[in-house]
């Protein structure tokens, strides 16, 4: 008995611990996990039945009852044991992401999975009358019949079929995982052969149990597939699933959710409470999914971004799910005596019809909140695609690349008026994009995207060179202009060779350093202070001047204003809009007084009427910029405008 059941006892222990581990790690959701768990249960039960059969043979004395019990056990054993093959084939299809391919071609491929097991069932069930599979002789010895090789042939068929699928779709699985499965399938076949020729050596189930254990450790790898802090599937798992979905051309529906104020919340409540918030959102999503029977997968991407993936056939259910979730996200969250209000964006997307490629999807998931309208309700991409603004946002990478390649970018100039000199003395250079397909594209749309995808560096190069060309070729000084203001993006401020390239353009076109004033923002200064300070110092020593742009839009760092070699501080339009607020006017008045004492020139942006102009002029500001004088205009119109008005 020990010899016959020793390996089975080991298999029972291995599978019991493995099943416990799967439940403990919560690796029981999703088709692949459920198929693997079902396979583990079948191995576990067959190992128990194998031991039970031997126990009955040794302990039950009555031949009649012994024959009845062993026959029942063996029938159950063969039915359950042989279903492991088709379950495993379906598991391979699931982890490869080709389930949809099999379903589409059900007339052929699903028959290849199901028909062999049906033959198994027919052979096993018919044995009750034919005794051609197995029977017990008068001494209650187990005897194999002439049809027993059929079961082994079908077992080998499933092994070969699995290897065939793995080779056909080898690019859909990580190389190490692929090798684990491919190597151990034939090895498992070797143990099947051993037990086929040496029936008393019960190694077949043990080898299958070890195989399942190795798959759990090397292929399932729940630590890669689940984010245990957030209690959702991980970004790595999402990437794998989407790669498989696009390879199999499987239509799916995705709900994207992003909390756009997550960074502010994390900075204010701390990482511990922030993690609790993420977990609470995941659990609420899972709860709504269970109630609605959505059967969707919940993935956590990063920075409070979630994706819920469902079959395309459940699109309507996912939309209902998204509307309930949006309503929930609008409610305040209470976390350890703290109340948090989320600002969430959500969108429904169908793939591959609305997003054609895997790379485009990953890019969209990371940026979708910047491409959809700023609304807290659930948005449907198929409806958004009818909007020109959304099409522009969604096609922005191509628009920018086309603009660079075909020189669709143009420089516009907005004049700046000097109150003391009573004329226009400078201008701000502003880039514009005129696309051949969409027409005018707002800088507010393309600049953030260009900063994200790196195109801002090429755009910045164009701006610097074209401004230098403009200063060198136009009647710049003759019409009374002293300098042009050029905006530097955050990305440009931290370029190690920025100073060398700017001075290079000045020398190339023979432009004086004093004729270019560089505008920087507090964000650009604070992003990488060491590199930015170095660039500013070198450029300042070369004779270029600097302006601090958008002063008053955030928590302005007075120390920065003092320490940087700033010539001009530009008051943001938001201050102009609030000038009728008595408390805000007090702030503006004291700000101007403080900056004047620091020997800074003050430029007011966004002045749109004579009343605003007079109030800031009386306050002692130096320069005015805004629609009160002129909108940004192409360089030829700008030159004519300045000539005419300065002569007057």
Buried (B, 14 or more C-beta within 10 A) or exposed (E): EEEBBBBBBBBBEBBBEBBEBBEEBEBEBBBBBBBBBBBBBBBBBBBBBBBBBBBBBEEBEEEEEBBBBBBEBBBBBBBBBBBBBBBBBBBBBBBBBBBBBBEBEEEEBBEBBEEBBEBBBEBBBEBEEEEBBBBBEEEBEBEBBEBBEBBBEBBBBBBEBBBEBBEEBEEBBEEEBBBBBBEBBEBBBEBBBBBBEEEEBBBBBBBBBBBBBBBBEBBBBBEEBBBEEBBBBBBBBBBBBBBBBBBBEBBBBBBBBBBBBBEEBBEEBEEEBBBBBBBBBBBBBBEBBEEBEBBBBBBBBEEBBBBBBBBBEBBEBBBBBBBBBBEBBEEEBEBEEBEBEBBBBBBBBBBBEBBEEBEBBBBBBBBBBBBBEEEBEBBBBEEBEEEEBBBBBBBBBEBBEBBBEEEBBBBBBBBBBBBEEEBBBBBBBBBBBEBEEBEEBEBEBBBBBBBBBEBBBBBBBBBBBBBBBBBBEBEBEEBBBBBBBBBBBBBBBBBEEBBEBBBEBBEEBEBBBEBBBBBBBBBBBBBBEEBBBBBBEBBBEEEBBBBBBBBBBEEBBEEBBEEBEBBBBBBBBEBBEBBEEEEBBEEBEEBBEEBBEEEBBBBBBBBBEEEBBEBBBEBEBBBBBBEBBBEBBEBEEBBEBBBEBBEE
